[in-house]
């Protein structure tokens, strides 16, 4: 499961890199065609990069929350059963300790 999550994150990072390269290429084309100045293209590239980082951070945070939630589910599911088993163990240990005291002179 962890390996799948890691591959998903790496795929997202790879997509971000490809997108950045495509944005830069597109902006360079606009500069060559004279549709935007080099300074405007640089400003647009920076803004797109900032938005991409923000989106990546948001997605990473949501993924982290989801993973924590998924890992917590089994704990919640079995908490009552674990509590019951711990109570049984304590009861058995109490009987065992009591029996050992009675068996000795």
Backbone torsions as a table, in degrees:
resi	resn	phi	psi	omega
1	UNK	NA	-44.9	179.6
2	UNK	-62.2	-38.0	179.7
3	UNK	-63.9	-40.1	177.9
4	UNK	-63.5	-40.9	179.0
5	UNK	-64.1	-43.8	-179.8
6	UNK	-62.2	-42.8	178.4
7	UNK	-63.2	-38.3	179.1
8	UNK	-64.3	-43.7	179.7
9	UNK	-64.5	-43.9	179.7
10	UNK	-64.8	-35.2	176.7
11	UNK	-64.4	-39.4	177.4
12	UNK	-64.1	-41.6	178.4
13	UNK	-65.4	-41.5	177.6
14	UNK	-61.3	-42.0	177.7
15	UNK	-62.9	-38.0	179.2
16	UNK	-65.1	-39.5	179.8
17	UNK	-66.5	-44.9	178.9
18	UNK	-61.4	-43.3	180.0
19	UNK	-61.7	-42.7	-179.9
20	UNK	-60.9	-43.8	179.4
21	UNK	-63.5	-40.7	179.4
22	UNK	-67.2	-39.5	178.0
23	UNK	-62.6	-46.3	-179.8
24	UNK	-61.9	-42.2	179.0
25	UNK	-63.8	-42.7	178.7
26	UNK	-63.5	-43.0	178.9
27	UNK	-66.8	-36.8	176.5
28	UNK	-62.5	-38.5	177.1
29	UNK	-62.9	-42.7	178.8
30	UNK	-62.3	-38.8	178.9
31	UNK	-65.7	-44.4	179.9
32	UNK	-62.2	-36.8	-179.2
33	UNK	-79.9	-8.2	178.9
34	UNK	79.9	15.3	-179.8
35	UNK	-77.5	-28.6	176.8
36	UNK	-141.2	155.2	177.0
37	UNK	-80.7	163.7	179.1
38	UNK	-62.1	-38.0	179.6
39	UNK	-65.8	-41.7	178.0
40	UNK	-65.1	-40.3	179.0
41	UNK	-62.9	-41.6	178.4
42	UNK	-63.2	-42.4	179.6
43	UNK	-64.4	-41.9	178.2
44	UNK	-64.5	-41.7	179.5
45	UNK	-62.0	-42.3	179.7
46	UNK	-64.6	-42.5	179.3
47	UNK	-63.8	-42.8	178.8
48	UNK	-63.6	-40.8	179.2
49	UNK	-63.7	-43.0	178.6
50	UNK	-62.1	-44.3	179.3
51	UNK	-64.4	-38.6	177.5
52	UNK	-63.0	-43.3	177.9
53	UNK	-62.8	-42.3	180.0
54	UNK	-63.0	-44.2	178.1
55	UNK	-63.2	-41.0	179.2
56	UNK	-63.8	-42.9	179.2
57	UNK	-64.0	-41.3	177.6
58	UNK	-63.5	-44.1	179.6
59	UNK	-64.3	-40.2	178.7
60	UNK	-63.9	-41.4	179.3
61	UNK	-64.3	-44.3	178.8
62	UNK	-63.4	-40.2	178.1
63	UNK	-62.8	-42.6	178.4
64	UNK	-61.5	-43.0	178.2
65	UNK	-62.7	-43.4	-179.7
66	UNK	-62.7	-42.8	179.3
67	UNK	-63.7	-44.4	178.2
68	UNK	-61.0	-41.4	178.8
69	UNK	-63.5	-43.0	-179.5
70	UNK	-65.8	-37.5	179.6
71	UNK	-73.7	-24.3	-179.4
72	UNK	-80.3	-24.5	-175.9
73	UNK	-58.1	-50.8	-179.8
74	UNK	-60.5	-36.2	178.6
75	UNK	-61.2	-44.3	178.3
76	UNK	-67.1	-39.8	-176.8
77	UNK	-62.6	-39.0	-174.9
78	UNK	-101.7	1.8	-176.3
79	UNK	-59.6	-45.7	-179.8
80	UNK	-64.0	-40.8	-179.8
81	UNK	-65.8	-40.7	178.4
82	UNK	-64.5	-42.8	178.1
83	UNK	-60.1	-43.1	179.8
84	UNK	-63.9	-42.1	179.2
85	UNK	-66.1	-39.1	177.2
86	UNK	-63.8	-38.3	177.5
87	UNK	-64.8	-41.0	177.8
88	UNK	-62.7	-42.4	179.8
89	UNK	-62.5	-44.9	178.2
90	UNK	-60.4	-42.0	179.7
91	UNK	-64.3	-43.7	178.8
92	UNK	-66.0	-39.1	177.2
93	UNK	-64.6	-37.7	177.6
94	UNK	-64.1	-43.0	178.4
95	UNK	-66.1	-40.2	-179.0
96	UNK	-65.8	-42.9	179.1
97	UNK	-66.0	-39.0	178.7
98	UNK	-67.4	-40.7	179.2
99	UNK	-67.4	-36.1	-180.0
100	UNK	-68.0	-35.6	179.5
101	UNK	-69.8	-38.3	-179.1
102	UNK	-70.9	-33.8	-176.5
103	UNK	-72.2	-18.9	-178.0
104	UNK	-95.1	141.9	178.7
105	UNK	-77.4	NA	NA
